[in-house]
Amino acid sequence: MATQIHWFPGHMKKALNEISNKIKIIDVIIELYDARAPLSSINEDLEKVIKDKKKLVILTKKDLADPIQTEKWLVKLNERFDMVLALDLNQPSSNKAIANAVFKLGESKRLKDKSKGMKPQPIRTMIIGIPNVGKSSLINRLASRKAAGVQNKPGYTRGEQWIKVNKDFELLDTPGVLPMQYENKHKSAKLALIGAIREDILPISDLAIYLIDFLRTHYPDCLKDRFGIENIGESTEVLRQIAIRRSAMLNGDLDIEKAEKILLKEFKDGKLGKITLEHLECLI
């Protein structure tokens, strides 16, 4: 696997500049991390731009992540950020949780306006994060309409837009932004597995082997439950077994590439079970 991954399309550089220019009029930052890879979801380039702004961190795709690991990440991240929530953005209850958090973080700004004799202005928030982490889904749920396009692929949102949630709460959507490069091959693999960068940037075979090795160590039962594989041995044999069980054939031979794609897609869709790629106890 390549040791350095370059992924910084022109629109991401433009987005980073726009975020930097708009940050001064923002009251509260809402940054989304994928609950399956919280550490890899942190973009230090964005952290430098945000500086001392109040920030709400949301661990998205809670429904796909290991709940035990999510609880550990909540404790750890709350030590670093103003407020952290873990949510399934498909659940209506997420709206109230987010609105309450934003109002709490933006309360000092509204009190300051009131002390100056000003009519309190809507709390201005900016939603940021890496691609495909759920920004558009969150905006549409908060706005109760299709205010932002949603696709399960990175780099779909290309321009910023203001969205009025209610009279007290406004959102500024921004495109997903990744660092210019990833020197850590493990981080780039995890981001490809959760869909933050395109799978074709890395060899599919490398991603499949990386995932199998991880599952063998941390979630061996998921391969048994999903594919009926009793003994999780060499990665190549696991892929052979998947090809056999899914009748993946090509010119009379087992189609290993198709088996790789099946494995990666079923992980991404949550069909292998609730899996977190970053276990906090393994990173400390």
N, C-alpha and C positions, 0 to 999 in steps of 0.2 A: 504494500500500500504506500502511496506517495506520502512523503513526510511533510509536504507543504502544499496546501490547497489554495489556489487563487480564485476568488469569487467576488467580484466587485463591479457589476455592471454600472454603466454611466448614470443610470437613474438613481442608484443607491448613493453615489457621491453627491448628486444633486439634492437628494432627500436629506442627507446628513447636514448639508449646508442650510437647507430650509428650516430644519429643526433648530439649528444653532441660531438662526435669525429670529425665529418666533418665540424662543424660550423665555424672553424677557416679559412677554405679555401673558404667560401661563402661570396659573396659581397652583395647580396640582398635576403632577405627572402620573399617568397610569401606564405601568410597564408590564407587559405580559411575558411570562416564561412558560415553557412547556413543562408540565409536571413530570414528564418522563425523563427529562434531562435539564434540570434547573440550572446547574452550573454552566453548562455549555450554552444555555440560552442568554447568559449575561454578555452583553456587548459592551466592552470597556470603552469603545469609542463614544457610545451614547452616554455612558456614565460620566465621562469628562465634560460632555456638553450640558448635562443636567445640573451638575454642581450641587448647590444647596437647596434646590427646589423640593418641596414636600412631595413624597412619592408613595403611591399605592402599588405594590407588586401583587399581581394575580398569577397564581399557578393554574394555567388552563389545562383542559383535557384531563381533569382529575379522574374522570370515569375510565380512562385508559391506563392510569398509573397504579402502581402498587400502593395501597392505602397506608401501609405501615411506613413505607419510605416517605410518602407525602407528609405524614405527621412529623417525621424527623426533620424534613426540609423546612416546614413551617416554623418550627422552633429555632432552627439555625438562621434562617433568613430574617426572622423578626429581630434578631440581634443586630442586623445591619441596616434595615430599612424602617421607615416610619410605620408602615402597616403592611401586612401580608395576608392574603386570602387564597384558599384553594377552592376552585369552582368548576362545576360542569356548566359551561355557558349555555347549554341546551335547556337547562332548568330555569323556569320563571323566577324562582327564589333568588337567583344570582343578581337580578336587577336591584332588588332592595338592599342586598348586602353591599353592592358596589356604591349605590347612591348614598347609603349611610356612611360608608368609609370616606367618600369624597367630601360630603358635608362636614364631617368631623375634621378632616385635614384642611379644609378651606374655611373653617369657622373663624380663625384669627383674621383672615383677610376681610371677611364680611363685618366683623366687629370693628375693624380699623376704619372701614368705610363709614360705618354708623357713627363712630366717635368724631369723625370729621364733618358730620352733618350731611353726608352723602347718602343717597338711596343705594342700598347694597346691590352691587352688580352680580350677574350670574358668575358662578365659579367657572373659570376657564380651565379646562383640562386638555391635556395632549396624550393621546394613546400612542405608545411606541413599542417596539419589540422586533425580534427577528422575523423573517417571513414565515407565513403559514402557521402562526402560533394562535390564531383566533381573533385577530383584531376586528376584522369585518363582521364576524359573527357577533362579537360583543356590541359593536356599534348598532347593528340592526336590531338586536334585542333591546338595548337601551332606548333607541329611537322609536321602537315599536313599528318599524317599517323597514323596507329594503333601502336603506340609505347608502350602503356600501356593497360593492360586488364581493361575492364569496366564491372562491374556487380552492380546491384542495391541491394547490401547487404554489411554490414560492414565487414571489415577485409579481403577484397579480395586481395589488394596489399600486398605482403609479403616481398619483398626485394627492396633494393635501386637500381637505375639505372640512368646513365647519358644519357641525350638526347640532341643532338645538334639541336637547333631550326634554327639558321643561324650562320654565321661566327662571329657574335658579341654577341651571346646569348646562354648560355647553361643552362639546367635544371637538377637538381638532384631530382628524384622522391623518396619519402619515404612512407612507410606504414602509414595508419592512426593510431593515438595514442590517447587513452583516459586516463584520470587520473585513478589512481589505484582504486578509489571508489568515489561514489557520495553520500554524506551525505544528500543532499537536494533532497527529493523525487520528487519535482516539476521539477527539472532539469533532473533527470533520466527519468521521464515520457516524457518530451519534446524531449529528445534525442531518446527515443524509437519511438516516433511518427514520427520523421523525418528520421528514419532508421539508426541512428548513432550507436545504440546498438540493438541487436536482440530483437524483441518483446517478445520472449519466456522467457526472463530474468525476465520480469514483467508479472503478470497475465493479460491476454488479457481483461478480464472484467474490471479490474482497469483502463487500458488505455482507453477503450471505455467510461467509466463513466467520466474519467478526461476530455476527449475531448468534450463530450456532455456538461459538466458543463461549459467548456471554451466557446464553441460555443453559448450556451444559453445567456451568458453575453455579448459577443463581436460580434458574427456573427449569430444572430438567423435566419436571412433570408436564410442563406445557407442551413439549414435543410429543410426549407419550399420549397425552389426552387428545391432542389435535390430529396427530398423524399415526398414532398407534405404534410409535417407535419405542421399543422396550429398553434397548441398550444404546445410550447416546455415546457413540464412539467417534471415530474420525469424521470430520465435517463432510468429506466427499461421500462417505457411506450414508450419512444422514440425508444428503441431497438425493442419493440414489433411492433411498427408501421413500422419500417424498414423491419422487418421480413415479415409482411403482404404484404407490397408493393413489395417486391422482391421474394415473394412466397418461403421463406425459411422455409421448414418444415422438421421435423424429427419424424418418427413414428406417424404421425398424429398430432403432436403438433408443435407450432412455434419453430424454431431452433434459439434461441437467440445467441448462440455462432457464428453461421454463420452470423447473423446480425451484430455482433461486428466486425467480420473480414471484412465484406463488408464496414462498416463505416471507419475502419482504413485504408483499402486499397484505398478507394476513396479519403480520405484526402491526403494520401501520393502521389497519382497520380494527385492531383490538381483538381479533379472533383467536389469538394465542393466549389471551388472558390479560390480567392487569399487571403490566410489566414496567418497571422503572430502570432505565439504563445507567443511572448514577446512584449508587448506594452510598449514603453519606459516610458510613463507617469505613468504607473502602477508600475514601478520598482524604480522610484526616491523617 
